[in-house]
């Protein structure tokens, strides 16, 4: 079932016989195999090219500069909050805080992919600090869901990012909606962008639920301790500085902007790209490339999306440091052209046009209770 046709002249071919995908390392990073065997595969040859170009090497200097700059920005926001605490203009630093926290969350993402430090222990420690202590989100919960996403992006039954109780990302979900949710699904393209304001709340609720239930949560008590400390500092500081009502408004603005920042960075990457049925076998390269969308733009797009605008390159090389993804793009693009694999790239605005159009198309499944079995079989 193809959910969206990439804006390229080529049409995706039927996937070839599946090749053995690299074993996950961190969140689905390519695993180690004997060099001779690895280089004999198309993916191995591409890997050899980017390694020879030095693109898998750590960029510690760049990352330390980024960490320092983000910390300084956090300090500036804290100072602004103190200065404006007696005015409702204090809601401006609340929005700025969300932007800064998002940047820390991106650093946590990079550390989880082992992009920053040489050892797993140092990367994991950094992920706990950036995600749990600074952003207030469980690293263990995120690690589990994000690893499954990298292993099988946009595949039914595996990738939880396309299984939502609110948005219908595929026809089967849309057709199953009933009552008020069915009406919402028919118009979900219109509501999608406003709903991003609630994404911050949803992330924190799901994170907390994972800590309470303990399901698929690595080092649950480490996360729980760091998150409890995060909210204790946050709540006490806000109430003491601004009083309860202004602190509540501050929190609301912070969460809404955080939702826009996080959802706005992740949604363009896969929403509207092909959905892979549960039992469909697709080789590793096509699985990662066909379901991913790159977002073109300069340094500003790189900043607001945390480097995830190079989603194709990130999925092919999850442990590649973020600053190297742009340099890897020509290698990947030429590889895809050589092997006839459609490589999708569009602008930030263009991605949201595609997303809204796709969600509206999925909404059509909620408008008609009858599905012709012959047509459904042909679509599959």
Beta strands, then each sheet from edge to edge (+ up, - down):
strand 1: 294-295
strand 2: 345-346
sheet 1: 1+ 2+
end
